Amino acid sequence: MNLESPTVTVNKTAEDVFEFLTKVENFEQLMPDSKQKFEKINDSRFLFQLKGMPELVLDQKESTSPSQVVLGAASDKLPFTLTADIVDTGDGKSTAKLTFDGQFNAMMSMMIKNPIQNFINTLIKNIGEL
């Protein structure tokens, strides 16, 4: 299952957005209002829980400065990645877009598609407001 957020313009340079997204504790600021729990585990891993959803642990899998940050599920039970692509547009601004890629069976995909699309849309909206 592959889902994409809209692309947003951020009033920060690509380097600033990249630096923000590589600090896992900053993701707490991006979470939707339905966040029930957020905990930094270490410099590359955090746990979060949204209302009505199980706890998820995300790891920073890789990063390419200043254009991409890839987070992935720490558990093999729900294998997915969340990739932030950042493009510098000049004038101290950049654009950002999120892509969710997960390996789920058809039934699971049907159940989680809308909540995950809403989640990444909220994340990208909040990134755009940085």
C-alpha positions in Angstrom: 0.0 0.0 0.0 1.4 3.3 -1.1 -0.1 6.6 0.1 1.2 10.2 -0.5 0.5 13.5 1.2 0.0 16.7 -0.7 3.2 18.7 -1.2 3.4 21.7 1.1 5.5 24.9 1.0 7.5 25.4 4.2 8.8 28.8 5.2 12.2 27.3 6.1 15.1 26.1 4.1 15.5 22.4 3.2 18.3 22.2 5.7 16.1 23.6 8.5 13.3 21.2 7.7 15.8 18.3 7.4 17.3 19.2 10.8 13.9 19.4 12.4 12.8 16.0 11.0 16.0 14.2 12.1 15.3 15.0 15.7 12.8 12.4 16.7 11.4 14.4 19.6 10.2 17.0 17.2 7.6 14.6 15.8 5.6 15.2 18.9 4.8 18.7 17.6 3.6 17.3 14.3 1.2 14.7 15.8 -2.6 15.0 15.4 -4.8 16.1 18.3 -5.7 12.4 18.7 -2.2 11.7 20.1 -2.5 9.8 23.4 1.1 9.0 24.0 4.5 10.1 22.7 7.8 9.0 24.1 11.4 9.5 22.8 13.2 6.1 23.2 16.6 7.3 21.9 18.0 9.7 19.3 16.7 7.6 16.4 13.6 6.0 17.8 10.2 7.1 19.3 6.9 5.5 20.3 3.5 7.1 19.8 -0.1 6.1 20.1 -3.2 7.7 18.5 -6.7 7.3 19.9 -8.1 3.9 19.0 -4.8 2.7 17.5 -2.1 0.5 18.9 1.3 1.9 20.1 3.8 2.2 17.2 7.5 2.5 17.4 9.3 4.3 14.6 13.0 4.2 13.8 14.9 6.7 11.7 16.1 4.2 9.1 18.1 6.5 6.8 18.6 10.2 5.9 20.1 12.0 3.0 20.9 15.6 3.9 19.0 17.8 3.2 16.5 16.1 0.9 15.2 13.0 2.6 14.3 11.4 6.0 13.1 7.8 6.1 11.3 6.4 9.2 10.2 2.8 9.5 8.3 0.6 11.8 10.5 -1.0 14.5 8.3 -4.1 14.4 8.0 -6.7 11.6 4.3 -7.1 12.5 3.4 -3.9 10.6 6.2 -3.4 8.0 6.1 0.1 6.6 8.2 3.2 5.9 7.3 6.9 6.1 9.5 9.0 3.8 9.8 12.8 3.9 11.1 14.3 0.7 12.3 17.9 1.0 13.2 20.2 -1.9 14.8 23.6 -1.5 13.0 26.2 -3.5 15.2 29.2 -2.7 14.3 32.4 -0.9 14.6 30.5 2.4 11.7 28.2 1.5 11.3 24.5 0.7 8.6 22.0 -0.2 7.9 18.8 1.7 5.9 15.7 0.9 5.4 12.4 2.8 5.1 9.0 1.3 3.8 6.0 3.3 4.7 2.5 1.9 3.5 -0.6 3.8 3.2 -4.3 3.1 -0.2 -5.3 4.3 -2.8 -7.9 3.3 -5.9 -6.6 1.5 -8.1 -6.7 4.6 -5.6 -4.8 6.7 -5.0 -2.2 3.9 -8.8 -1.6 3.6 -9.0 -1.0 7.4 -6.1 1.3 7.8 -6.0 3.2 4.5 -8.2 6.2 5.6 -6.7 6.6 9.1 -3.1 6.5 7.7 -4.0 8.9 4.9 -5.5 11.3 7.5 -2.4 10.8 9.7 0.1 11.7 7.0 -2.1 14.6 5.8 -2.0 16.0 9.4 1.8 15.5 9.7 2.4 17.3 6.4 0.0 20.2 7.3 1.9 20.7 10.5 5.3 20.5 8.7 3.9 23.3 6.4 3.2 25.4 9.5 6.7 25.2 10.9 
